[in-house]
Amino acid sequence: MRKDTHDDSVLAQHSRRDFLKTAATSVVATSLPAWFLEECRAQPATESPRSANDRPGIALVGCGGMGRGDLKNASRFGQVVALCDVDERRLGEAAKDWPDAATERDFRKVMELAGVDVVICGTVDHWHTLVSLAAMRAGNDVYCEKPLTLTIDEGKRLVAARRESGRVLQTGSQQRSDRNFRLACELVRNGRIGKLKELDVWLPAGRREGPFQTAEVPSGFDWDLWQGPTPAVEYVPERTHSTFRYWWDYSGGTMTDWGAHHNDIALWGSGHDRSGPIEVFGRTPVEMIPGGFTASSEYEVEYRYADGLVHRCRSTTASAWYGAAVDPNGQQHGLRFTGSDGWIWVTRGKLEASDPELLAEPLAADATRLSVSDDHMGNFCECVRSRKAPICDAEIGHRSASVCHLGVIAMRLGRKLKWDPAREQFVGDADANGWLAREMREPWTYEAV
């Protein structure tokens, strides 16, 4: 494949306000309405490759469980030609499924291989930007796992590189391709709950454990290359693989891990997915254990936008991690849009409202409709062929990651910050602006990949 480029009395009004205040304890469960399901059935299915020549060569960088899952999904549309990981064990596991693919330890060598058209980046977060930059510079389209970046500065670089290269970049925030989230956002965008006043996002609490001990680096694991541009430290098993996200060096905790999903939908539904807030305040009520995970396990962040919208993002209780974690709606995690006329709650597999009629009434023919995708990887692969922008392009991925990074910076500084979403800088705060980028360990630079 070529590398081308949503007339009451005063009493009734008070009753409505009281209802909204206690709505979280009186949830009305619903399913997707029939009118919306009918619309979905009428939408064209994801197009399959027309011929062998229409199947791009796919390379996977980062062969953990998420990466291999992405690759299996993408293999419906293309041919797997290369696998890459700094851990020989994970690389070997992937090679069992795709024995004919070339194997590499260094992602830069993957970019030199003939036959690679698409790169899937399934690495730990601190490698997302460098791998994606290298892939686009080599003429490849990119599917990058969320969060798209480690810093706000990295996101600006990726947006610029995608624009300059003309490549397709899809961020792996797959809730954009989920019907519940799309319907919730369309209803909010069309005033179904009146004027949007508040956004409440609940994310799973992180892990508060430690202290941890250093250990011998496992055979076949390139610890130095895994660390890459991050500070060099002695090997600690808990720093790697699935628990990397609980260290500031490599991630932003659940604020960026799950926040890149639910805060992305918050921005989509509110119409701020190509801009951002103007003010942010954060706090962390629990101190982390010295010598253990560093990314805050519990946090409270509040954003304010130029249109007056208040957006709160909070972790669920730390005593209930992931599966058992609950928010005031009794759900694991998700988000609630609250307007002048009601609320809508959405999470994976569930859509609810303060009044079932808010969902039951079809949208008008001239309503604002959002981009449609019911297959996130399929949407990406279609865009590789059509050269159209995917549903979660580089700028959207960057802005969604940025709102999470802003929350992380605010909680680490513990004070209110003013933000200019156009210039992407803090206003009159040199100290806070020093957190927009991170120093890279030699020899790694953005220009050297």
C-alpha positions in Angstrom: 0.0 0.0 0.0 1.4 3.4 -0.9 2.2 6.0 1.8 0.2 8.9 0.3 0.0 11.4 1.5 -31.0 18.0 26.2 -44.6 27.7 32.7 -43.5 26.2 36.0 -44.6 28.0 39.2 -42.0 29.2 41.6 -42.7 26.1 43.7 -42.2 23.9 40.8 -38.9 25.6 39.9 -37.7 25.0 43.5 -38.7 21.4 43.2 -36.7 21.0 40.0 -33.6 22.4 41.6 -34.1 20.2 44.7 -34.5 17.2 42.4 -31.3 18.0 40.5 -29.4 18.2 43.8 -30.6 14.7 44.8 -30.7 13.1 41.4 -27.7 11.0 42.1 -29.7 8.9 44.6 -32.8 8.5 42.4 -31.4 7.3 39.1 -33.8 6.3 36.4 -32.2 3.5 34.4 -32.7 3.4 30.6 -31.3 1.6 27.6 -30.5 3.1 24.2 -33.8 4.5 22.7 -35.3 2.7 19.7 -35.0 5.8 17.5 -31.3 6.0 18.0 -30.8 2.2 17.5 -32.7 2.5 14.2 -30.3 5.3 13.2 -27.3 3.1 14.0 -28.7 0.2 12.0 -29.0 2.6 9.0 -25.4 3.6 9.2 -22.9 1.9 6.8 -20.7 -0.8 8.3 -16.9 -0.4 8.4 -15.6 -1.1 5.0 -13.4 -4.1 4.6 -10.3 -4.1 2.4 -11.2 -4.5 -1.3 -8.1 -6.5 -2.2 -4.7 -7.7 -1.1 -3.2 -4.5 -2.3 -5.7 -2.6 -0.1 -4.2 -4.1 3.1 -1.5 -1.9 4.6 1.6 -3.3 6.3 1.2 -3.0 10.1 4.0 -2.8 12.7 3.4 -3.0 16.4 5.7 -1.1 18.8 5.0 -2.3 22.4 3.8 -5.9 22.6 2.0 -5.9 25.9 -1.6 -6.9 26.3 -3.0 -3.7 25.0 -0.7 -3.6 22.1 -1.4 -7.1 21.0 -5.1 -6.5 21.4 -4.9 -3.5 19.1 -2.8 -5.5 16.6 -5.3 -8.4 16.5 -8.1 -5.8 15.9 -6.1 -4.1 13.2 -5.1 -7.3 11.4 -8.7 -7.5 10.1 -7.7 -4.7 7.8 -4.0 -5.2 7.1 -1.0 -7.5 7.1 1.2 -7.7 10.2 4.8 -7.2 9.1 6.8 -6.2 12.2 6.8 -6.5 16.0 8.9 -4.5 18.4 9.5 -4.6 22.2 12.4 -4.1 24.6 11.3 -7.2 26.5 12.2 -10.4 24.7 9.5 -12.3 26.6 6.7 -10.1 25.4 8.2 -9.9 21.9 8.3 -13.8 21.9 4.6 -14.0 23.0 3.6 -11.7 20.1 5.7 -13.7 17.6 3.8 -16.8 18.5 0.7 -15.1 17.0 2.4 -13.5 14.1 5.4 -15.8 13.3 6.0 -14.3 9.9 6.5 -10.8 11.2 10.0 -9.3 11.6 11.1 -8.7 15.2 13.1 -5.8 16.5 14.1 -4.4 19.9 14.6 -0.8 18.8 11.6 1.0 17.3 13.8 3.1 15.2 14.8 0.1 13.1 11.1 -0.6 12.5 10.8 2.7 10.8 13.5 1.6 8.3 11.7 -1.6 7.3 10.2 -1.9 3.8 6.5 -2.7 3.7 5.5 -0.8 6.9 2.6 1.6 6.2 1.0 1.8 9.7 2.5 1.8 13.1 0.5 0.9 16.2 2.1 2.4 19.4 1.2 0.3 22.4 4.1 1.3 24.5 4.2 2.8 28.0 3.1 6.5 28.0 6.5 8.1 28.1 7.3 6.6 24.7 4.1 7.6 22.9 5.4 10.8 21.4 8.8 9.7 20.3 7.5 6.6 18.6 4.6 8.5 16.9 7.0 11.3 15.7 9.4 8.7 14.2 6.6 6.9 12.5 5.1 10.0 10.9 8.5 11.2 9.8 9.0 7.8 8.1 5.8 8.3 6.2 3.7 6.0 8.3 0.1 6.5 9.6 -0.2 6.0 13.4 -2.7 4.5 15.9 -1.4 5.6 19.3 -2.8 4.4 22.6 -4.1 6.9 25.1 -3.0 9.1 26.7 -1.5 10.5 23.6 1.3 12.3 25.4 3.3 12.6 28.7 3.3 16.4 28.6 1.4 19.3 27.0 4.5 20.3 25.1 4.7 16.9 23.5 1.1 17.2 22.3 1.9 20.5 20.5 4.8 18.8 18.8 2.6 15.9 17.7 -0.1 18.1 16.3 2.5 20.1 14.3 4.2 17.0 13.0 0.9 15.4 11.9 0.0 18.6 10.1 3.4 18.9 8.4 3.5 15.2 7.4 -0.1 14.8 6.2 -0.2 11.5 8.0 -3.3 10.0 9.7 -3.1 9.7 13.5 -5.8 8.1 15.6 -5.7 8.3 19.4 -6.9 5.2 21.2 -9.7 6.9 23.1 -12.2 4.4 21.9 -15.2 5.7 23.8 -15.6 8.1 20.9 -16.6 5.0 19.0 -19.2 3.9 21.6 -22.9 4.6 21.0 -23.7 5.5 24.6 -21.1 8.2 24.7 -22.0 9.6 21.3 -25.7 9.8 22.1 -25.0 11.5 25.4 -22.8 14.1 23.8 -25.3 14.7 21.0 -28.1 15.3 23.4 -26.1 17.6 25.5 -24.8 19.5 22.5 -28.4 20.0 21.3 -29.7 21.4 24.6 -31.7 18.4 25.7 -30.8 19.1 29.3 -31.0 22.9 28.8 -27.9 25.0 29.3 -25.0 22.9 30.4 -24.0 24.1 33.9 -21.8 21.4 35.4 -19.7 18.4 34.5 -18.8 15.7 37.0 -16.3 13.1 36.1 -15.4 10.2 38.4 -12.2 8.2 37.8 -10.9 5.0 39.5 -8.6 5.8 42.4 -4.9 4.8 41.8 -2.7 2.5 43.9 -1.0 3.6 47.1 1.6 1.0 47.8 5.3 0.7 48.8 8.1 1.0 49.5 9.5 -1.2 46.8 12.9 -2.8 46.5 15.3 -2.8 43.7 16.1 -6.0 41.9 18.2 -7.5 39.2 17.1 -6.6 35.7 15.4 -9.7 34.1 17.3 -11.4 31.3 16.2 -10.2 27.9 14.8 -6.9 29.2 16.5 -3.7 28.1 15.9 -1.6 31.1 17.9 1.4 29.8 16.0 1.5 26.5 12.7 1.0 28.4 13.5 4.1 30.5 14.5 6.1 27.4 14.3 9.8 27.9 13.1 9.5 31.6 15.6 9.8 34.6 17.8 6.8 35.0 17.1 4.9 38.2 17.8 1.4 39.5 15.5 -1.3 38.3 12.3 -1.8 40.4 9.8 -4.4 38.9 6.8 -2.2 40.0 8.0 0.6 37.7 7.4 -1.5 34.6 4.6 -3.1 32.6 1.1 -2.7 33.9 2.1 -0.6 37.0 4.2 2.0 35.2 1.2 4.3 35.2 1.5 4.9 39.0 4.8 6.7 38.7 5.1 10.4 37.7 8.2 9.6 35.7 6.2 7.6 33.2 2.5 8.7 33.4 0.0 10.8 35.4 -1.7 8.0 37.4 -5.4 7.3 36.8 -5.8 11.0 36.0 -4.3 10.5 32.6 -4.9 6.7 32.3 -8.8 6.8 32.8 -9.0 10.6 32.5 -8.0 10.4 28.8 -11.2 8.4 28.3 -13.8 10.2 30.5 -12.4 13.7 30.3 -12.3 13.3 26.5 -16.0 12.7 26.5 -16.5 15.7 28.9 -14.8 17.8 26.3 -16.7 16.2 23.4 -20.1 16.7 25.0 -19.4 20.3 26.1 -17.9 21.3 22.7 -14.5 22.1 24.2 -12.6 19.3 22.5 -10.4 21.7 20.5 -9.8 24.2 23.2 -9.8 23.9 27.0 -10.5 25.4 30.4 -9.3 28.9 31.5 -8.8 28.0 35.2 -7.9 24.8 37.1 -7.5 24.0 40.8 -6.3 20.6 42.2 -5.6 18.9 45.5 -4.4 15.5 46.7 -5.9 14.6 50.1 -3.7 11.5 50.6 0.1 11.5 50.8 1.9 8.8 48.9 4.1 6.2 50.6 7.9 7.1 50.5 9.7 4.7 48.2 6.4 3.6 46.6 4.2 4.7 43.7 4.5 8.5 43.2 1.4 9.4 41.1 -1.4 10.6 43.4 -3.9 7.8 44.1 -6.7 10.2 45.2 -7.4 13.7 43.9 -9.9 16.4 43.3 -9.6 18.8 40.4 -12.0 21.6 39.3 -11.9 23.3 35.9 -13.7 26.5 34.8 -14.3 27.4 31.1 -14.9 30.7 29.4 -18.6 30.0 29.0 -19.0 29.5 32.8 -19.1 25.7 32.7 -17.7 24.0 35.9 -16.0 20.7 35.3 -15.1 18.6 38.3 -12.9 15.5 38.1 -12.5 13.3 41.2 -11.1 9.9 42.0 -13.3 7.3 43.7 -12.4 6.1 47.2 -9.0 4.5 47.4 -10.3 1.6 49.6 -12.2 0.3 46.5 -9.8 0.0 43.6 -11.1 -0.3 40.0 -13.7 -3.1 40.1 -15.4 -2.1 43.4 -14.8 1.7 43.1 -18.1 3.6 43.2 -19.1 7.2 42.7 -22.3 8.9 44.1 -24.4 7.4 41.3 -23.4 4.0 42.5 -21.5 3.4 39.3 -17.9 2.3 38.9 -16.8 5.5 37.1 -18.1 7.8 34.4 -19.5 11.2 33.9 -22.6 13.3 34.5 -23.7 16.3 32.5 -26.0 18.6 34.5 -28.0 21.4 32.8 -30.7 23.8 33.7 -33.4 21.2 32.8 -31.9 17.9 33.9 -28.9 15.6 33.8 -27.5 12.7 31.8 -25.1 10.1 33.1 -23.0 7.9 30.9 -20.4 5.2 31.4 -19.4 2.1 29.6 -22.5 0.1 28.9 -25.0 2.5 30.5 -26.8 5.7 29.7 -29.2 7.2 32.2 -31.1 10.5 32.6 -33.1 12.5 35.3 -36.2 11.9 33.1 -36.5 9.0 30.6 -38.1 11.4 28.1 -34.8 13.2 27.8 -33.6 10.2 25.9 -36.8 8.9 24.3 -37.5 11.9 22.1 -35.6 11.8 18.8 -33.3 14.6 17.8 -34.7 17.0 15.3 -33.8 16.6 11.6 -31.6 19.8 11.8 -29.9 18.8 15.1 -26.1 19.0 15.5 -24.7 15.6 14.9 -21.3 14.3 15.8 -18.9 12.1 13.9 -20.0 8.5 13.7 -17.8 5.5 14.4 -18.8 2.2 15.9 -15.4 0.6 15.3 -12.5 2.6 16.5 -9.8 0.7 14.8 -12.0 0.3 11.7 -12.4 4.0 11.6 -8.7 4.5 11.7 -8.1 2.0 8.9 -10.8 3.5 6.7 -9.1 6.9 7.2 -5.8 5.3 6.1 -7.5 4.6 2.8 -9.6 7.8 2.4 -7.0 10.2 4.0 -9.8 11.7 6.0 -9.4 12.7 9.6 -10.2 10.0 12.1 -12.8 10.4 14.9 -10.0 11.1 17.5 -7.3 12.9 15.6 -4.1 14.3 16.9 -5.5 17.6 18.1 -8.4 16.0 19.9 -6.1 13.5 21.5 -3.7 16.3 22.5 -6.5 18.5 24.0 -8.0 15.5 25.9 -4.6 14.6 27.3 -3.9 18.3 28.1 -6.9 18.7 30.3 -5.6 15.7 32.3 -2.0 17.1 32.4 -3.5 20.4 33.6 -5.1 18.6 36.5 -1.9 16.8 37.3 0.1 20.0 37.4 -2.6 21.7 39.5 -2.7 18.9 42.0 1.1 18.8 42.3 1.3 22.5 42.8 -1.8 22.6 45.0 -3.1 26.0 43.9 -5.4 27.6 41.4 -3.9 28.2 38.0 -5.1 30.4 35.1 -4.7 28.8 31.6 -4.8 30.3 28.1 -6.1 27.5 25.9 -5.3 29.4 22.7 -1.6 30.0 23.6 -1.5 26.8 25.6 0.3 28.5 28.5 -0.4 29.4 32.1 -1.1 33.1 32.5 1.5 35.0 34.5 2.9 31.9 36.1 6.5 31.0 35.1 6.6 28.3 37.8 3.6 26.5 36.4 4.8 27.0 32.8 7.9 25.1 33.8 5.8 22.0 34.1 4.6 22.0 30.5 7.6 20.0 29.3 10.1 17.6 30.9 13.8 17.4 30.5 14.9 14.4 28.4 17.8 12.1 29.3 20.6 12.0 26.8 20.9 11.0 24.1 17.1 11.3 23.5 15.7 14.3 21.8 12.5 14.9 19.7 14.7 15.6 16.7 16.8 12.4 17.1 14.0 10.0 16.1 
